Structure formats: structure tokens, C-alpha cells
């Protein structure tokens, strides 16, 4: 009888331990939300004839994302979630696209307008 009790006790301990491990794995946070975001492409060189939109995407970080352009006289940004489209004007020089995630992490892409 003692052997049966001992075996049942060990089985209960194993089941309880497995339940704790499964519960712990289910509670882990999403690694992407804890990581800093990155933007792609990180830099772009635009020639005067490149007037179409340039697509930028953000990876990592925590949604929601806020997109902003440093100099709106040089170009505009239209964003939806993880994707944004930058459209240049005829002005030349450097411009920057900033993406900020919900954790207030900001990354920058550089645009060189020739």
C-alpha cells in the first residue's frame, strides 16, 4: 500500500510541475514587443526623377507606431500601421523619417534627395 501511495504522490507532483511549466510558457511576453524597432530601408538615395512613393516598414517594437517626417517641405509620409509611404517634393537635401513605437522607442531612416 505504501508503494501505491508513493507512486500516486510522484504522479501528482509530475502533473503539477508540468502544469506550472505550461502556465509559465503561456505567460511569456512577445519578444518583438520588448525589442527595439527597426526601420527598412534605413537609408534611401532619391534622384530627381524618382517621384513615386518609397515604402518604409517597421519591424519589432510594440504597436501602435507613429510615423513622422523631419521636413514636410521636402516630402510627406502616409502611414498605416507597420508601413509608410514617403513621397518627395522637388527640394534637395537630407530628410528623415522617424518611427516611434508604443514603448516610446524611436528609429530613423535617412533620405538623401538629389
N, C-alpha and C positions, 0 to 999 in steps of 0.2 A: 504494500500500500504506500509506503514511503517513496518508493521508486516512481510510482504513478504521480504522486503529488509533486515530486521533484521535476518530472518531465513536463507536467502541466505548468508549473511555475516558470520553467525555462521557455516554454512555448509562448506564454503570456508576455514575458519580457521581450522576446524576439518580435512579437506582433506590435507591442507598444513602441519599441525602438524603430521599427520600420515606419510606423505611423508618424513619429516625430521627424524622421528623415524626409518623408514625403511632404509633410506640412512645411518644413523649413525650405525645401526646394520650391514649393509653390509660392512662398512669400518673398523670394528673392526679387530685387528690383531689376528693371530693364537696364542692361549695361549701357545701351545707346543714350538713354536719357541722362545718365550720370557722366557721360563723356562730353568733352568739349565739341562743339560743332565744327565742321569744316565746310568750305565752300568750293565748288568746282564750276568752271575753271578758276584758279587762284589769280591768274592774270591773263589779260587779253590785249592784243595789239590790233587796232582797227584802222584800216586805210580809209581815205575819204570816200571811196566807192562802196564801202560796207555800211549801208544804211539800214539794213534789216536788223531785227532783234537778235540779241545774243542771249542764250538761255543759260541761267545760273541755277545750280541746285545746291541744297544744303544737306549734309549727312551728319547724323549724330545729334547730340544735344537733346533738349526737351522741347517738343512743340508747345505752344504756338510760336511761330517765328515772325519777327518784324524785319522788313526789308527797307533800306533807305539808301539814297544816293547822296554823295557829298555835295556835288554841284549840279543842281537841277537845270542850270543853263546849258550844261554840256550834254545832258541826257536824262531820260526818265526811266523809272522802274515800275513795272506792273507785276505784282506778286500774288500768288495763291499757294499758301502752304509751303511746301519744300521747294517750290520752283518759282523763279522770277525771270522776266524778260526785260533786258536793258535795251533801250533804243537811243542812239546817239543823235546829237544835233551836228551842225557844220563846224562848231568850235573845236579847236585842237588843244591838246594838253593831257594832263593826267586827271582822271576822275576815280572815285572809289565807290564800291557797293559794300554796304555794311549789313550783316545779318546778325540779329540778336535773338537768342532763344529765351524760353520761359525762365531759365535759371540766370538770366542776365549775362550770359557769355556772348561776346561779340567777336565775329571773324570778318575779315576784309578781303575783298577782291580788288585788284588794280586794273584799270582800263586806261590804256595809252592810245589816245585818239590822234592819229597823224593827220 
